[in-house]
Amino acid sequence: MGRVVTFGEIMLRLAPNGYYRFFQNDQLQATFGGGEANVSVSLANYGVDSAFVTKLPEHAIGQGAVDQLRFFGVDTRFIKRGGDRIGIYYLEKGASQRGSVCIYDRAHSSIQEASADDFDWDEIFDGADWFHFTGITPALGPNLVNICLDACKAAKKHGVKISCDLNYRGKLWTREQAREAMTKLCEYVDVCISNEEDAKDVFGIEAAGSDITGGKLNTEGYKSVARQLMDRFGFEKVAITLRTSISANDNDWQGMLYDGNECCFSKQYHLHIVDRVGGGDSFGGGLIYSLLNGYSTQDAIEFAVAASALKHSIEGDFNRVTVSEVKKLAGGDASGRVQR
C-alpha cells in the first residue's frame, strides 16, 4: 500500500464548547491538529504506513501531541524533540451567518525555530513512496522554506512522489512571499492540491466567473485553473476543491481532478457542518490513499471528496473514518440512516 511521510506543525487546539463564543463560559476543549498531521492520521486510519515529521518540545504538552499521533498508529520516530513551546490555535466555531474565527499563537514554536540539522531526510525517506507538505509549513519562516526545499530534493533523490496543498494563510505571510517560496517548491511537486482561493492568492491564477464570497462557482473556469497550474509547473495531477458556502453551517462540496488528459468532477454533497477544520486535509489524505492504490481519476476524486464530506461531520481536526465508510458514501449511500 506504500509508505507516506508528511512534514509540518502539529498544534494544540483550544476551542469553546459547541458554538459558544470565546469566554462565553470558562471552558476550552484541548485537542491537537495541524495540516500535515491531519493527513497522517487519515492515512493511518486507512491502513497506510504513515509517518509524521516535526519538532516538539520535550515537556508534557509536546509529549501529549506525540501520544495522540501514536494512538492513531502514526509513526513518530522522526519527530525531533527540543525547543520551548508547541504552537497553539484558538478556534471559535461559526454558526449560521457568523463565520468561524481562528487565532494563531505559534510564534517561536519548536518547529518554527527548527534548523536543517534537525532532520536527516535520507534516513526519513528510506523506503518511502510519498511525501506530503502544505504551504502552511514554509510560511512559518525562511528557515522552513529551506528545510522544505531540502526535503523535496531528498524525496526526489529517493524516487518519492511529492504532493503539496497550497493552503495560503494570509495571517502567516504575504502573497508576494508565498509566491516566491512556493514557486521554488512547486518545481519538485507531482500532485498539487488547491482550492478556489489558493491558486489566485499564491500564483494569481483564478477561475473566471466565480464569486467565492457570494457562493457562485464556475466549474468550467476551474478546468482552466488546473491547466494553467499544470502548464506552469509540470504537475502530473492537479486537484481542486470546490466549496459553495451557503452559511457557516451549510456548504455544498465538490472536487475536481485533472490528470493532463481529462478533468473529472466528483458528485456534489450538501454538508450540514459539525466542524469544518481539517476538511481540506481529509481531502488530501483521501486523494493520496486513492492514488497510491491505483484508483482511476474519477474514482480517486470521488474517494477524496467523500472522505472530506465525512470529516465535516466529525469534531476535531482528525478524520476518524475507515476506508469502508468512505467507499460507502462515494458509492452513493448518503442517507445517514442508522446502521444496525
Sequence and secondary structure as in RCSB ss.txt:
>XXXX:A:sequence
MGRVVTFGEIMLRLAPNGYYRFFQNDQLQATFGGGEANVSVSLANYGVDSAFVTKLPEHAIGQGAVDQLRFFGVD
TRFIKRGGDRIGIYYLEKGASQRGSVCIYDRAHSSIQEASADDFDWDEIFDGADWFHFTGITPALGPNLVNICLD
ACKAAKKHGVKISCDLNYRGKLWTREQAREAMTKLCEYVDVCISNEEDAKDVFGIEAAGSDITGGKLNTEGYKSV
ARQLMDRFGFEKVAITLRTSISANDNDWQGMLYDGNECCFSKQYHLHIVDRVGGGDSFGGGLIYSLLNGYSTQDA
IEFAVAASALKHSIEGDFNRVTVSEVKKLAGGDASGRVQR
>XXXX:A:secstr
  EEEEES  EEEEE STT  TTSSS  EEEEE HHHHHHHHHHHTT EEEEE EE SSHHHHHHHHHHHHTT B
 TT EE SS   EEEEE  BTTB  EEEEE TT TTTT  GGG  HHHHTTT  EEEEETTTGGG HHHHHHHHH
HHHHHHHTT EEEEE    TTTS HHHHHHHHHHHGGG SEEEEETTHHHHHH    TT BTTTTB  HHHHHHH
HHHHHHHH  SEEEEEEEEESSSSEEEEEEEEE SS EEE   EEEE S  TTHHHHHHHHHHHHHHTT  HHHH
HHHHHHHHHHHTTSSSSS    HHHHHHHHTT        
